[in-house]
Every structure is written in structure tokens, then in C-alpha cells.
Amino acid sequence: MTKPKILVSRRWPEAVETAMVEKYDVTFNIKDKPLSTNEFKDALSIYDAILPTVTDKISSEVFRVKNPRTKIFGNYGVGFSHIDIPAAKAAGITVSNTPDVLSDCTADITLTLMLMAARRAGEGEREVRSGNWEGWRPRHLIGTRITGKTLGIIGFGRIGREVAKRAHFGFGMKIVVQNRSKIGNDILIRTNAHQVDNIDELLETSDFISLHCPGGDDNHHLISTKQFKKMKNSAILINTARGEVVDDNALILALKSKEISAVGLDVFNNEPNINPELMKFENAILLPHLGSATQETREAMGFRVLDNIADFFEGKVPRDKVA
Ligand code: DGY
């Protein structure tokens, strides 16, 4: 039997690439640069499966191909707002993602951002490296403590729950959650979390606000001017979800007018060309989309994609089918 033809849009961990070539006829994107819409369109006529990532903008235009050979997009990552799902469905193409395996590491990076923002670690690091540190003194780089504070989590799925665990058990934080559907009491009770009906209630009472909802149209600019106005002036906003969930212009105004005290971002609108205004704020912690960036997790994500496409080519429903 001939091996299915697979296109991998970016370089993956070596262990996964090595495993993949045993089973499939694989083309790697050696340049490791995002492919263009036209390159994707061409690929649809050549490959049985395409394995994209968040850096691939797979718009409805990509699917405007007659009789595509591609039958599955095995996305490397949990978020899939970069893929036009209705267009994929209309073209009869299955889409899968990689949940679970990155929840721990994404939760870890959330706590990293919370701590960095609260304790002014970015400013401190820049000061030491620039040779401007004048030594210990009682009023130097005073931050705010996170222990015992209230953490508002928007989107209480797998990652949100891991964040709650770390914040509650590690830092004694009080957990408030907002989620589209009702969360079972058995789940809330694990971190003594309280679910509120609307975001406003969470914004008004939280010291830290962390976003863990999906991106895409439904949550586009979920956090904008009106929402910043509801936050405490001491609030710290953390985004490890998707850039589009936060309105950059509103965020920049909120930082300028000290409507919030700091922000920690791992995701941005228009990555990697982020709004240059953001870089002017000492109290903005900016990380280059590192949520899942550990050896263990990036390998697990790759093997999870392989599980999904193996299911598909064996005629089964992929375990992480999203469309
Ligand atoms: C994810 O898994 O969604 C990460 O943000 C990388 O795409």
C-alpha cells in the first residue's frame, strides 16, 4: 500500500519527525517559514493530510480548490481560530487539534506572567542587564504580592482549571470563573472556585484576570474599553489565549491612563508584528508565544497529531476531531 502523502508546515521536534517518516510520505517545510495562501492552495491538490500550526492563516480562500486531495488538517496546537472551520467543513475536510497535552505547560507560563507582572521581574531584569542597578533599598521596584489575592479566570476549560490548581494550592488564591456553560460543582469545588454569570462581575472583583477562552470571532475583543473600565486600577491582565481576545488600542489606553496596573501577554494580534506601542510600557510583560514551548509538550503535541491522522487513515474518527 502506498503511504499517505503528508505536508508538515513547520519544523517539529526531531523525535516526532523521525517517527512520522516511517509511516508516511512526508514533505517538511525546510525553510520553517509560514506558507502563503497560494502554497496552501497548491498543497490541497497534492497531499492527503496537511499538518498546520497557529502561524498558518488558513482562510476560506485556501479551500477554493476543485476536488482537493487533502482530507484532513491535523493541527499542531489546541487553538484553531487560524483555520476557517466552516470553509473546511464545506470542503469536506476534517480538522483535529491537540488538547490536554499542553495544559500543564500553558498553565505554567500563565503563572510565570502573573508573577513577572506582579513582581516587576521584566523591569528588574532590564535594570540589572543595563548596569543601572544601584543595590538593595526598601523602596526599590516594589510590586504586589499574589498570595491570597483573587484570580478571575475567563474560560474554565482544561488550561483554566490547571491555572486554578496552581494559583489556589500554590498561592492560596481565591478563584472566580466565568465560562459559557455551567461548570459542575464537582469541578468548582476542587479549587474552591466560584462561577459568576457574567464577565463584569469577575472584572470588578478580580486582582488578576487571566484569559483562557478560545479565540476567533466569538471572542474577538472580548476585553475592550468597557471591560478595562470595570477592572480595578490595581488589576493585572494576563493573556495566554489568543491575541484577538484583547483590543490592543483599548489596552494601550488602559495602561496609559493607569486604569490597570500591569499586563502579561504571551499572545498578540498579528504575531510576530506586535503593536510597537506595547513595548513602551515597563509594566507590560511580553513573551513570544511560549505557552507550550517545552521539549516534553512539543513532542507530545506532535505525537498527538500523529494519533489523530492514524485514526483518520484507519477509517476511525480522530480522537480530537473539531470539525
Ligand atoms: C496552541 O496550542 O493553541 C498554541 O497557542 C500554539 O498554537
Residues whose N, C-alpha, C, O or C-beta is under 5 A from the ligand:
A	BS01	DGY	V54 Y76 G77 V78 G79 A241
